[in-house]
Amino acid sequence: MTDRKTTPTPAVTGTHALFTLWARKHGIEFPKLIPAYLPPAGLGIISTDEIAGPDPIRHGRTNDTSLGEVIAFTPNALLLTRENIERFSPGCGLRSFLRQKVDDGGLSSHAVFATAIAREIRRIAEGHENMWREWIDVWPKAKEFRGSMPLMWSAEEGDLLPPSTKRLLDEQRGKFKRDFKAVVQKGFEFTKQEFMWAWIIVNTRTLFYKPAHSAYNDLPREHCMALCPFIDYFNHSDDGCKVQLTPTGFTVTPTKPSHPANTQLFVTYGSHSNDFLLVEYGFNLPLEKNKWDEVSITPTLLPLLSEEHKRVLSREGFLGNYAFDKEAFCFRTQAAVRLMLIEHPEMDSNWRKVEVWKNFLAGNDDGERERYAVEEKLLGLLDSLEADGERALLEADKLQRQSIRDVIKMRWEQILGMTNDVRANMVGETGKWRGRSHVM
């Protein structure tokens, strides 16, 4: 699902041909599109004819923009949603678990969808029919996820990921573990591998789905999801087409003025870092293709903060969410590091120093007096991260699976490149450290 230049080969045979016939028969519309093989990214969507995008229209002194043509439409009846889960998997009895809150014995939407999918895979193997069979047949197989989805890696392989990636992976593993345990406790007998594949299918292919229905009014965002035939073929790009839920179904409309024939079209999954894209979707964009990429240093910085520092930061709304991008450290990181210069910020004798720090937060102090001391600590964070990266790259070279080795190395090399850029912006063109020790 990456944004890479490749030569497309239309997927006009086998399961993909059968799926497109099924899709059109059931009301899915894509008059100028076709699925295509786009190695090494996998499958995606290309145009068969030129597609017109939005055009500015002048009305007197105001400018409007036409929406452009709808290039794909999937009707509500074909979506996999909370409402039709038992139509997708007859006799599964899962609707009752959706009516209960998770804390009261219910299941998450993610767990319910994965359970229904895993159950239908078994039923199909036993000879049962499924209305969505042609769609199910084009989903990626487990072996296709093995090299790209860190959730399927061993603990040793996952430990070689950068801390910013590993933190997200640990959170995801926790979610999967809770869902799998809850499903097993409900009496569904799947192997861990069966359920994990279905869980990943849901994780990588759902759209945000919140129709104008009372049942969704108070539903938490993480439970508002739907699987959408055909539109789930689209890969991700920062400036992809617009996906919109209408009263009749999901539509896709272009955001660029025009798309020539035989061009890959994308949608936007959201404003996400490469760490997030790797853990959640199993791919990584080149740095120049992801304007939202950043590196979380929360796992590195938080352990360096004393409990006093954490309490003060929490009271001011600056605890956690520390990161740097291709240019610099974020303001939250600078705020935390500046506070670290005050050894005991809750002591009465340090109240003036804390006030200076608060003035910096409010924009009433430029912080120039502490600049070099702050930069010295920030460079120390980069040093630590670079040392971790060098060790991880050496260990990654020992891995047997090249696909996993390549994923780990690609992300680390991106992060190390970003640390070099941030360092260069801090120390200047000479590369010489200009700092001096300073304690507030």
The 8 nearest C-alpha neighbors of each residue, nearest first, counted from 0:
[[1, 234, 40, 235, 282, 41, 2, 43],
 [2, 0, 40, 3, 284, 282, 235, 234],
 [1, 3, 236, 235, 284, 0, 4, 234],
 [4, 2, 1, 5, 40, 284, 285, 39],
 [3, 5, 2, 6, 37, 263, 7, 38],
 [6, 4, 37, 7, 3, 38, 39, 40],
 [5, 7, 37, 8, 4, 38, 36, 261],
 [8, 6, 37, 36, 35, 5, 9, 45],
 [7, 9, 36, 35, 10, 6, 37, 34],
 [10, 8, 35, 11, 34, 36, 7, 33],
 [11, 9, 35, 34, 12, 15, 36, 8],
 [12, 10, 16, 9, 15, 13, 34, 35],
 [13, 11, 16, 10, 15, 14, 17, 9],
 [14, 12, 16, 15, 17, 11, 10, 18],
 [13, 15, 17, 16, 18, 137, 136, 12],
 [14, 16, 18, 17, 13, 10, 137, 12],
 [15, 17, 12, 11, 19, 18, 14, 13],
 [18, 16, 14, 20, 15, 19, 21, 133],
 [17, 19, 15, 133, 21, 20, 16, 134],
 [20, 18, 22, 16, 21, 17, 23, 15],
 [19, 21, 17, 18, 23, 22, 24, 16],
 [22, 20, 18, 24, 19, 23, 17, 25],
 [23, 21, 19, 27, 25, 24, 20, 18],
 [24, 22, 27, 26, 25, 20, 21, 19],
 [23, 25, 21, 22, 26, 20, 27, 19],
 [26, 24, 22, 23, 27, 21, 77, 74],
 [25, 27, 23, 24, 28, 22, 74, 73],
 [28, 26, 73, 23, 22, 72, 25, 74],
 [27, 29, 72, 71, 30, 26, 23, 73],
 [28, 30, 71, 32, 70, 31, 72, 27],
 [31, 29, 32, 28, 70, 71, 47, 33],
 [32, 30, 47, 46, 48, 29, 70, 33],
 [33, 31, 46, 29, 47, 45, 30, 44],
 [32, 34, 45, 44, 35, 46, 9, 47],
 [35, 33, 44, 10, 43, 9, 45, 42],
 [34, 36, 9, 10, 8, 43, 42, 44],
 [35, 37, 42, 8, 7, 41, 38, 10],
 [38, 36, 7, 41, 40, 42, 5, 39],
 [39, 37, 40, 41, 36, 5, 42, 6],
 [38, 40, 41, 37, 5, 3, 36, 1],
 [39, 41, 38, 1, 37, 0, 42, 3],
 [42, 40, 38, 37, 39, 36, 43, 0],
 [43, 41, 36, 37, 35, 40, 34, 232],
 [42, 44, 233, 232, 35, 34, 234, 36],
 [43, 45, 34, 263, 233, 33, 264, 35],
 [46, 44, 263, 262, 33, 32, 261, 264],
 [45, 47, 32, 261, 260, 262, 48, 31],
 [46, 48, 260, 31, 32, 261, 45, 33],
 [49, 47, 260, 46, 31, 50, 259, 261],
 [48, 50, 259, 260, 258, 51, 46, 47],
 [51, 49, 258, 257, 48, 52, 259, 46],
 [52, 50, 257, 67, 256, 68, 49, 258],
 [51, 53, 256, 67, 257, 253, 255, 254],
 [52, 54, 67, 66, 65, 256, 64, 254],
 [53, 55, 65, 64, 56, 256, 52, 67],
 [54, 56, 64, 63, 65, 62, 57, 53],
 [57, 55, 63, 64, 62, 54, 58, 65],
 [56, 58, 62, 61, 59, 63, 55, 60],
 [59, 57, 61, 60, 62, 56, 63, 55],
 [58, 60, 61, 57, 62, 56, 63, 55],
 [61, 59, 58, 62, 57, 63, 56, 55],
 [62, 60, 58, 59, 57, 63, 56, 55],
 [61, 63, 57, 56, 58, 55, 64, 60],
 [64, 62, 56, 55, 57, 61, 65, 58],
 [65, 63, 55, 54, 56, 53, 66, 62],
 [64, 66, 53, 54, 67, 55, 63, 56],
 [67, 65, 53, 64, 68, 52, 252, 54],
 [68, 66, 53, 52, 65, 51, 252, 253],
 [67, 69, 70, 252, 51, 52, 66, 253],
 [68, 70, 252, 71, 251, 250, 67, 72],
 [69, 71, 29, 251, 252, 68, 31, 30],
 [72, 70, 29, 251, 28, 250, 69, 73],
 [71, 73, 250, 28, 249, 27, 74, 251],
 [72, 74, 27, 249, 248, 75, 28, 250],
 [75, 73, 248, 76, 247, 77, 72, 27],
 [74, 76, 248, 78, 77, 247, 73, 249],
 [75, 77, 74, 78, 248, 79, 73, 83],
 [78, 76, 75, 74, 79, 73, 228, 227],
 [79, 77, 227, 75, 226, 76, 80, 225],
 [78, 80, 226, 225, 83, 84, 77, 227],
 [81, 79, 225, 82, 83, 78, 84, 226],
 [80, 82, 84, 83, 79, 108, 94, 97],
 [83, 81, 80, 84, 94, 85, 79, 86],
 [82, 84, 86, 85, 80, 81, 87, 79],
 [83, 85, 87, 86, 81, 82, 80, 88],
 [86, 84, 88, 89, 87, 83, 91, 90],
 [85, 87, 83, 89, 84, 88, 90, 82],
 [86, 88, 84, 85, 89, 83, 79, 129],
 [87, 89, 85, 86, 115, 91, 119, 84],
 [90, 88, 85, 86, 91, 87, 92, 84],
 [89, 91, 92, 88, 85, 93, 86, 87],
 [90, 92, 93, 89, 88, 85, 115, 118],
 [93, 91, 90, 94, 95, 85, 89, 96],
 [92, 94, 95, 96, 91, 111, 97, 85],
 [95, 93, 97, 96, 92, 98, 85, 84],
 [94, 96, 98, 97, 93, 92, 99, 105],
 [97, 95, 105, 94, 99, 98, 106, 93],
 [98, 96, 94, 99, 95, 105, 106, 93],
 [99, 97, 95, 96, 94, 100, 105, 106],
 [100, 98, 105, 97, 96, 103, 101, 104],
 [99, 101, 105, 103, 102, 104, 98, 97],
 [100, 102, 105, 106, 103, 104, 107, 99],
 [101, 103, 100, 104, 105, 99, 106, 107],
 [104, 102, 100, 101, 105, 99, 106, 96],
 [103, 105, 101, 102, 99, 100, 106, 96],
 [106, 104, 101, 96, 99, 100, 103, 97],
 [107, 105, 101, 96, 110, 97, 111, 108],
 [106, 108, 110, 109, 101, 111, 222, 105],
 [109, 107, 111, 222, 110, 112, 106, 97],
 [108, 110, 107, 112, 111, 113, 201, 198],
 [109, 111, 107, 113, 178, 108, 112, 114],
 [112, 110, 108, 114, 113, 109, 115, 107],
 [111, 113, 115, 109, 114, 110, 108, 116],
 [114, 112, 198, 197, 116, 110, 111, 115],
 [113, 115, 111, 117, 112, 116, 118, 110],
 [114, 116, 118, 112, 113, 117, 88, 119],
 [117, 115, 113, 119, 118, 114, 197, 112],
 [116, 118, 114, 120, 119, 115, 197, 113],
 [117, 119, 115, 121, 116, 120, 114, 122],
 [120, 118, 122, 116, 121, 117, 123, 88],
 [119, 121, 123, 117, 118, 122, 116, 124],
 [122, 120, 124, 119, 118, 123, 125, 117],
 [121, 123, 119, 125, 124, 127, 120, 118],
 [124, 122, 127, 126, 120, 125, 121, 119],
 [123, 125, 121, 122, 126, 120, 127, 119],
 [126, 124, 122, 123, 127, 121, 120, 128],
 [125, 127, 123, 124, 122, 128, 121, 129],
 [126, 128, 123, 122, 125, 129, 124, 119],
 [129, 127, 123, 126, 130, 132, 122, 131],
 [130, 128, 132, 131, 127, 123, 87, 119],
 [129, 131, 132, 128, 87, 133, 134, 86],
 [130, 132, 134, 129, 133, 135, 87, 77],
 [133, 131, 135, 129, 134, 130, 136, 128],
 [134, 132, 18, 136, 135, 131, 17, 21],
 [133, 135, 131, 136, 132, 137, 18, 228],
 [134, 136, 132, 133, 138, 137, 131, 120],
 [135, 137, 133, 134, 138, 132, 14, 18],
 [138, 136, 135, 134, 14, 15, 139, 133],
 [137, 139, 135, 136, 140, 134, 200, 204],
 [140, 138, 143, 137, 141, 144, 200, 142],
 [139, 141, 143, 142, 138, 144, 196, 137],
 [140, 142, 144, 143, 196, 145, 139, 192],
 [141, 143, 145, 144, 140, 146, 139, 196],
 [144, 142, 141, 140, 145, 139, 146, 147],
 [145, 143, 141, 148, 142, 147, 146, 140],
 [146, 144, 142, 143, 147, 151, 148, 141],
 [145, 147, 402, 403, 144, 148, 143, 149],
 [146, 148, 281, 144, 145, 149, 282, 403],
 [149, 147, 281, 144, 150, 151, 145, 146],
 [150, 148, 152, 151, 278, 147, 157, 168],
 [151, 149, 148, 152, 172, 168, 278, 171],
 [152, 150, 149, 148, 145, 153, 144, 195],
 [153, 151, 149, 150, 156, 157, 154, 145],
 [152, 154, 156, 155, 157, 151, 150, 149],
 [155, 153, 157, 156, 158, 152, 159, 150],
 [156, 154, 158, 153, 157, 159, 152, 160],
 [155, 157, 153, 158, 154, 159, 152, 160],
 [156, 158, 154, 159, 155, 160, 152, 153],
 [157, 159, 155, 156, 160, 154, 165, 161],
 [160, 158, 391, 157, 156, 161, 395, 407],
 [159, 161, 158, 157, 165, 407, 164, 162],
 [160, 162, 164, 163, 165, 411, 159, 388],
 [163, 161, 165, 164, 166, 160, 298, 296],
 [162, 164, 295, 161, 166, 165, 294, 296],
 [165, 163, 274, 161, 167, 162, 166, 160],
 [164, 166, 168, 162, 167, 163, 160, 161],
 [165, 167, 169, 168, 164, 163, 162, 170],
 [168, 166, 170, 164, 165, 169, 171, 278],
 [167, 169, 165, 171, 170, 166, 278, 172],
 [168, 170, 172, 166, 171, 167, 165, 173],
 [171, 169, 167, 173, 168, 172, 166, 174],
 [170, 172, 168, 174, 173, 169, 167, 175],
 [173, 171, 169, 175, 174, 170, 176, 168],
 [172, 174, 176, 170, 171, 175, 177, 169],
 [175, 173, 171, 177, 172, 176, 178, 170],
 [174, 176, 172, 178, 177, 173, 179, 171],
 [175, 177, 173, 179, 174, 178, 172, 180],
 [178, 176, 180, 174, 175, 179, 181, 173],
 [179, 177, 175, 181, 110, 180, 176, 182],
 [178, 180, 182, 176, 181, 177, 175, 183],
 [181, 179, 177, 183, 178, 182, 176, 184],
 [180, 182, 184, 178, 179, 183, 177, 185],
 [183, 181, 185, 179, 184, 180, 187, 178],
 [182, 184, 187, 180, 186, 185, 181, 188],
 [183, 185, 181, 186, 182, 180, 187, 179],
 [186, 184, 182, 183, 187, 181, 180, 188],
 [185, 187, 183, 184, 188, 182, 181, 189],
 [188, 186, 183, 185, 182, 189, 184, 114],
 [187, 189, 183, 186, 190, 182, 185, 184],
 [190, 188, 193, 194, 187, 191, 183, 117],
 [189, 191, 193, 192, 194, 188, 195, 183],
 [190, 192, 194, 193, 195, 189, 179, 196],
 [193, 191, 195, 190, 194, 196, 189, 141],
 [194, 192, 190, 196, 191, 195, 189, 117],
 [193, 195, 197, 191, 196, 192, 198, 117],
 [194, 196, 198, 192, 197, 193, 191, 199],
 [195, 197, 199, 198, 194, 193, 141, 192],
 [198, 196, 113, 200, 194, 199, 195, 117],
 [197, 199, 113, 195, 201, 196, 200, 194],
 [200, 198, 202, 196, 201, 197, 203, 195],
 [201, 199, 197, 198, 203, 202, 204, 196],
 [202, 200, 198, 199, 204, 203, 205, 113],
 [201, 203, 199, 200, 204, 198, 205, 279],
 [204, 202, 280, 200, 201, 199, 205, 279],
 [205, 203, 201, 231, 202, 200, 226, 206],
 [206, 204, 226, 225, 201, 224, 203, 202],
 [207, 205, 225, 224, 208, 226, 204, 227],
 [206, 208, 224, 223, 225, 209, 205, 220],
 [207, 209, 224, 223, 225, 206, 210, 244],
 [208, 210, 223, 215, 207, 211, 224, 212],
 [211, 209, 212, 208, 215, 246, 244, 245],
 [212, 210, 209, 213, 215, 216, 246, 214],
 [211, 213, 210, 214, 215, 216, 209, 217],
 [212, 214, 216, 215, 211, 217, 210, 218],
 [213, 215, 212, 216, 218, 217, 211, 210],
 [216, 214, 218, 213, 212, 217, 209, 210],
 [217, 215, 213, 218, 214, 212, 211, 209],
 [218, 216, 215, 219, 214, 213, 220, 223],
 [217, 219, 215, 216, 220, 222, 223, 214],
 [220, 218, 221, 222, 217, 223, 215, 216],
 [219, 221, 223, 222, 218, 207, 224, 209],
 [220, 222, 219, 223, 224, 108, 218, 109],
 [221, 223, 108, 220, 219, 224, 218, 107],
 [224, 222, 208, 220, 221, 209, 207, 219],
 [223, 225, 208, 207, 206, 222, 205, 80],
 [224, 226, 80, 205, 206, 79, 208, 227],
 [225, 227, 205, 79, 78, 204, 206, 228],
 [226, 228, 78, 231, 230, 225, 229, 79],
 [229, 227, 230, 231, 134, 226, 78, 73],
 [228, 230, 231, 232, 227, 73, 22, 27],
 [231, 229, 232, 228, 233, 227, 71, 73],
 [230, 232, 229, 233, 204, 227, 228, 226],
 [233, 231, 230, 43, 229, 44, 234, 42],
 [234, 232, 43, 265, 231, 44, 230, 266],
 [233, 235, 0, 265, 43, 266, 1, 232],
 [236, 234, 267, 266, 265, 268, 0, 1],
 [235, 237, 239, 267, 238, 265, 2, 266],
 [238, 236, 267, 239, 289, 235, 288, 290],
 [239, 237, 236, 267, 240, 266, 254, 265],
 [240, 238, 266, 265, 267, 236, 237, 241],
 [239, 241, 253, 266, 254, 252, 265, 251],
 [240, 242, 252, 251, 253, 266, 243, 254],
 [243, 241, 251, 250, 240, 252, 249, 266],
 [242, 244, 250, 249, 245, 241, 251, 252],
 [243, 245, 249, 248, 250, 246, 242, 208],
 [244, 246, 248, 247, 249, 243, 250, 210],
 [247, 245, 248, 244, 210, 211, 75, 249],
 [248, 246, 245, 74, 75, 249, 244, 73],
 [247, 249, 74, 75, 245, 73, 244, 246],
 [248, 250, 244, 73, 243, 72, 245, 74],
 [251, 249, 72, 243, 71, 242, 244, 69],
 [250, 252, 242, 71, 241, 70, 69, 240],
 [251, 253, 69, 241, 240, 70, 68, 67],
 [254, 252, 240, 52, 255, 241, 67, 251],
 [253, 255, 240, 52, 53, 241, 252, 256],
 [254, 256, 52, 257, 253, 53, 258, 240],
 [257, 255, 52, 53, 51, 54, 254, 258],
 [258, 256, 51, 52, 50, 255, 259, 49],
 [257, 259, 50, 49, 260, 262, 51, 256],
 [260, 258, 49, 262, 261, 50, 257, 48],
 [259, 261, 48, 49, 47, 46, 262, 258],
 [260, 262, 46, 47, 45, 259, 263, 48],
 [263, 261, 45, 46, 260, 259, 264, 258],
 [262, 264, 45, 44, 46, 265, 261, 43],
 [265, 263, 45, 44, 262, 239, 233, 266],
 [264, 266, 239, 234, 235, 233, 236, 240],
 [265, 267, 239, 240, 235, 233, 236, 241],
 [266, 268, 239, 235, 236, 269, 237, 238],
 [267, 269, 235, 266, 270, 236, 271, 237],
 [268, 270, 267, 271, 237, 235, 236, 266],
 [271, 269, 291, 272, 268, 237, 267, 290],
 [272, 270, 269, 291, 275, 276, 273, 292],
 [271, 273, 292, 275, 274, 291, 293, 276],
 [272, 274, 276, 275, 283, 292, 277, 284],
 [275, 273, 164, 277, 272, 276, 278, 163],
 [274, 276, 272, 278, 273, 277, 279, 271],
 [277, 275, 273, 280, 279, 274, 278, 282],
 [276, 278, 281, 282, 274, 275, 283, 280],
 [279, 277, 275, 276, 281, 280, 168, 149],
 [278, 280, 276, 277, 275, 281, 203, 202],
 [281, 279, 203, 276, 277, 282, 278, 148],
 [282, 280, 277, 148, 147, 278, 279, 276],
 [283, 281, 277, 280, 276, 1, 0, 147],
 [282, 284, 277, 273, 276, 1, 285, 281],
 [285, 283, 1, 288, 286, 289, 273, 2],
 [286, 284, 288, 287, 289, 283, 2, 413],
 [287, 285, 288, 289, 284, 413, 292, 290],
 [286, 288, 285, 289, 290, 284, 292, 291],
 [289, 287, 285, 286, 284, 290, 2, 237],
 [290, 288, 291, 286, 292, 287, 284, 237],
 [289, 291, 292, 288, 287, 237, 286, 272],
 [292, 290, 289, 272, 271, 270, 293, 273],
 [293, 291, 272, 289, 273, 290, 324, 271],
 [294, 292, 324, 272, 323, 291, 322, 295],
 [295, 293, 322, 323, 324, 163, 296, 292],
 [294, 296, 322, 163, 297, 321, 293, 323],
 [297, 295, 322, 299, 298, 321, 300, 294],
 [296, 298, 321, 300, 299, 295, 301, 320],
 [299, 297, 296, 300, 301, 162, 163, 166],
 [300, 298, 296, 297, 301, 302, 303, 380],
 [299, 301, 297, 303, 302, 298, 296, 304],
 [300, 302, 303, 304, 297, 298, 299, 319],
 [303, 301, 304, 300, 299, 298, 305, 297],
 [304, 302, 301, 300, 305, 299, 339, 308],
 [305, 303, 301, 302, 308, 309, 306, 300],
 [306, 304, 308, 307, 309, 303, 302, 339],
 [305, 307, 309, 308, 310, 304, 311, 302],
 [308, 306, 310, 305, 309, 311, 345, 344],
 [307, 309, 305, 311, 306, 310, 304, 312],
 [308, 310, 306, 312, 307, 311, 313, 305],
 [309, 311, 313, 307, 312, 308, 306, 314],
 [312, 310, 314, 308, 313, 309, 307, 315],
 [313, 311, 317, 318, 309, 315, 314, 310],
 [312, 314, 318, 316, 310, 315, 311, 317],
 [313, 315, 311, 312, 316, 310, 317, 318],
 [314, 316, 312, 313, 317, 311, 318, 357],
 [317, 315, 313, 314, 318, 312, 311, 319],
 [318, 316, 312, 315, 313, 331, 319, 335],
 [317, 319, 313, 312, 316, 309, 320, 335],
 [318, 320, 321, 297, 317, 301, 331, 332],
 [321, 319, 297, 322, 318, 295, 331, 296],
 [322, 320, 332, 297, 296, 319, 295, 331],
 [321, 323, 295, 296, 294, 329, 328, 293],
 [324, 322, 328, 294, 327, 329, 293, 295],
 [323, 325, 293, 326, 327, 294, 292, 328],
 [326, 324, 417, 420, 327, 421, 323, 293],
 [327, 325, 421, 324, 420, 424, 328, 323],
 [328, 326, 421, 323, 324, 325, 329, 424],
 [329, 327, 323, 322, 332, 330, 324, 333],
 [328, 330, 332, 331, 323, 322, 327, 333],
 [329, 331, 333, 332, 334, 328, 321, 335],
 [332, 330, 334, 333, 329, 321, 317, 335],
 [333, 331, 321, 335, 334, 330, 329, 336],
 [332, 334, 330, 336, 331, 335, 337, 329],
 [335, 333, 331, 337, 332, 336, 330, 338],
 [336, 334, 332, 338, 337, 333, 331, 339],
 [335, 337, 339, 333, 338, 334, 332, 373],
 [338, 336, 334, 339, 335, 340, 373, 333],
 [337, 339, 335, 340, 336, 341, 334, 356],
 [338, 340, 336, 341, 337, 342, 335, 308],
 [339, 341, 338, 337, 438, 439, 342, 336],
 [342, 340, 339, 338, 344, 343, 439, 438],
 [341, 343, 340, 344, 339, 338, 308, 439],
 [344, 342, 345, 341, 346, 307, 349, 308],
 [343, 345, 341, 346, 349, 342, 353, 307],
 [346, 344, 343, 347, 307, 349, 311, 350],
 [347, 345, 348, 349, 344, 343, 350, 342],
 [348, 346, 349, 350, 345, 344, 351, 343],
 [347, 349, 346, 350, 351, 345, 344, 352],
 [350, 348, 352, 347, 351, 346, 344, 353],
 [349, 351, 353, 352, 347, 348, 354, 346],
 [352, 350, 354, 353, 349, 355, 348, 356],
 [353, 351, 355, 349, 354, 350, 356, 439],
 [352, 354, 356, 350, 355, 351, 357, 349],
 [353, 355, 357, 351, 356, 352, 358, 350],
 [356, 354, 358, 352, 353, 357, 351, 359],
 [357, 355, 353, 359, 354, 358, 352, 360],
 [358, 356, 354, 360, 359, 355, 353, 361],
 [359, 357, 363, 361, 355, 364, 356, 360],
 [358, 360, 364, 362, 356, 357, 361, 363],
 [361, 359, 357, 358, 362, 356, 334, 363],
 [360, 362, 358, 359, 363, 357, 364, 356],
 [361, 363, 359, 360, 364, 358, 365, 357],
 [362, 364, 358, 361, 359, 365, 360, 357],
 [365, 363, 359, 358, 366, 362, 355, 361],
 [364, 366, 367, 359, 363, 362, 368, 358],
 [367, 365, 364, 368, 369, 359, 370, 356],
 [366, 368, 370, 369, 365, 371, 364, 373],
 [369, 367, 366, 370, 371, 365, 437, 372],
 [370, 368, 367, 372, 366, 371, 373, 437],
 [369, 371, 367, 373, 372, 368, 374, 366],
 [372, 370, 434, 374, 373, 369, 435, 375],
 [371, 373, 375, 437, 369, 374, 436, 370],
 [374, 372, 370, 376, 371, 375, 337, 369],
 [373, 375, 377, 371, 376, 372, 378, 370],
 [376, 374, 372, 378, 373, 377, 371, 379],
 [375, 377, 379, 373, 374, 378, 380, 372],
 [378, 376, 374, 380, 379, 375, 373, 381],
 [377, 379, 381, 375, 380, 376, 374, 382],
 [378, 380, 376, 382, 377, 381, 383, 375],
 [379, 381, 377, 383, 378, 382, 384, 376],
 [380, 382, 378, 384, 379, 383, 385, 418],
 [383, 381, 379, 385, 380, 384, 378, 386],
 [384, 382, 380, 386, 381, 385, 379, 387],
 [385, 383, 381, 387, 386, 382, 388, 380],
 [384, 386, 388, 382, 387, 383, 381, 389],
 [385, 387, 383, 389, 388, 384, 382, 390],
 [388, 386, 384, 390, 385, 389, 391, 383],
 [389, 387, 385, 391, 386, 390, 392, 411],
 [388, 390, 386, 392, 391, 387, 385, 393],
 [389, 391, 393, 387, 388, 392, 394, 386],
 [392, 390, 388, 394, 159, 393, 389, 395],
 [393, 391, 395, 389, 394, 390, 388, 408],
 [392, 394, 390, 391, 396, 395, 389, 397],
 [395, 393, 391, 396, 397, 392, 390, 398],
 [394, 396, 392, 397, 398, 404, 393, 391],
 [395, 397, 394, 393, 398, 392, 404, 399],
 [396, 398, 395, 394, 399, 393, 404, 392],
 [399, 397, 395, 396, 400, 404, 401, 394],
 [398, 400, 401, 397, 404, 396, 403, 395],
 [401, 399, 402, 403, 398, 404, 146, 405],
 [400, 402, 404, 403, 405, 399, 398, 146],
 [403, 401, 146, 405, 404, 400, 406, 147],
 [404, 402, 146, 406, 405, 401, 400, 407],
 [403, 405, 401, 407, 402, 395, 406, 408],
 [404, 406, 408, 402, 403, 407, 401, 409],
 [405, 407, 403, 409, 408, 404, 402, 410],
 [408, 406, 404, 405, 410, 409, 160, 411],
 [409, 407, 405, 411, 406, 410, 412, 404],
 [408, 410, 412, 406, 407, 411, 405, 413],
 [411, 409, 413, 412, 407, 408, 414, 406],
 [410, 412, 414, 408, 413, 409, 415, 388],
 [413, 411, 415, 409, 414, 410, 408, 416],
 [414, 412, 410, 416, 411, 415, 409, 417],
 [413, 415, 417, 411, 416, 412, 418, 410],
 [416, 414, 418, 412, 417, 413, 411, 419],
 [415, 417, 413, 419, 414, 418, 412, 420],
 [416, 418, 414, 420, 325, 419, 415, 421],
 [419, 417, 415, 421, 420, 416, 422, 381],
 [418, 420, 422, 416, 417, 421, 423, 415],
 [421, 419, 417, 423, 422, 418, 424, 325],
 [420, 422, 418, 424, 327, 326, 423, 419],
 [421, 423, 419, 425, 424, 420, 418, 426],
 [424, 422, 420, 425, 426, 421, 427, 419],
 [423, 425, 421, 422, 427, 426, 420, 326],
 [424, 426, 422, 423, 427, 421, 374, 327],
 [425, 427, 423, 432, 430, 424, 431, 422],
 [428, 426, 423, 429, 424, 430, 425, 431],
 [427, 429, 430, 423, 426, 424, 431, 425],
 [430, 428, 431, 427, 426, 432, 423, 433],
 [429, 431, 428, 426, 427, 432, 423, 422],
 [432, 430, 429, 426, 433, 427, 428, 434],
 [433, 431, 426, 434, 430, 427, 425, 375],
 [432, 434, 431, 426, 435, 371, 427, 430],
 [435, 433, 371, 432, 375, 372, 436, 374],
 [436, 434, 371, 437, 372, 433, 375, 432],
 [435, 437, 372, 434, 438, 371, 375, 369],
 [436, 438, 372, 435, 439, 369, 371, 340],
 [437, 439, 340, 436, 341, 372, 369, 342],
 [438, 340, 341, 352, 437, 369, 342, 337]]
